[in-house]
Amino acid sequence: MQRREWMKNAGLASIAGLGLSAGQFTEAREIASRNSSSHMKLSLAAYSFTRMLPFNWPKPRKSNATMTLLDFIDFCAEMNLDGCELTSYYFPTEVTPEYLAELKLKTFLLGLDISGTAIGNDFCHPEGSDRDNQLALTRLWIDYAATMGAPVIRIFAGRQKKDQSFEEAVELCSAGINESLEYAAGKGVCLALENHGGITATPKQLLQIIDKIKPSPNFGVNFDSGNFRTDDPYGDLEQIAPLAINAQIKVEMFEGKQKVSADMKRIVKILKKANYRGYIVLEYEAKEDPKAAIPEHLKRLRDLIA
């Protein structure tokens, strides 16, 4: 009944506009079906401090780091958040069981969940060592997430390679997700495919991939409010919100090629309408100093989800 109601509200016309049949779309919709009203908790992505944190994964970069992930956790506790996203990029080059245990203990003692983590994978590589490395990286971080108690990993689809068609990229990506998803499910970890450019630049592209994923309660969409660069990004977000198992909100977004301030009230409303239950993760990318700017944005989001 709930699925029928959603289909009625969304309208078959909008589904047709995505180039998918009603049957295909409902199969995708089943992946993250909701059975209750919306309920949201507040988290912050470590990426919000990317200018201040050391960048080590998947490859180390030069940085003038002034804080660590442990400092970031302290900041989240000072903000009285429900959780924190420990983005993989800022972990030490060598991740030890002792370090993962330290993160898990620190967040627990400060009353924080680890709402999730994220990896910069690319599943569009053809068969070969590059693809093997991407799949191995994903399995490694699934293990890390399971150890920390992080319930979800944000994953990317990837980008088309030279002389590769979009259809070939989709097949490779979906195969990579299906393989990784089987491993993740065995560890009790969810994978959330992000709308992150490349072959997921539009809802239609994202759903073409999802249509090839084996239905699983451990799979869904990472709803990123700032990543669509179309003339109607809010309309695009409405299309993917029913599939969201993790949600990021940015304070800026694109309308076409123009960067504008995000209407966070409208974005939260889209998620509430989709009966989203889970974390709202602020991912701050604006120019202002994050330590100075983030508290006000968190206050705004806290009021909106209350």
MOFENSUL-V178922 format. One line per field, one symbol per residue. phi: phi as a letter, one per 40 degrees, with the letter a starting at -180 (. if undefined). A space follows every 10 residues. Layout:
BEGIN
phi: ???
END
This chain:
BEGIN
phi: .cccccdccc gcccccccgb cdcccccccc dbcbbaccab bbbbcddcbc cbccbbbcbc bcabcbabcc cccdcccccf ccaaccdcdb cddbcbdccc cccccccccc gbccciaabc caccccdicc cdccccdccc ccccccccgc cabcbbchbd cdgbcccccc cccccccccc ccccccbgbc bbcccbgfcb cbdccdcccd cbccdaccba bccbcbccbb cbcccccccc dcccbabbbb cbabbgcccb cccccccccc ccccfcbicc bcbcbcccdc cccddccccc cdcccc
END
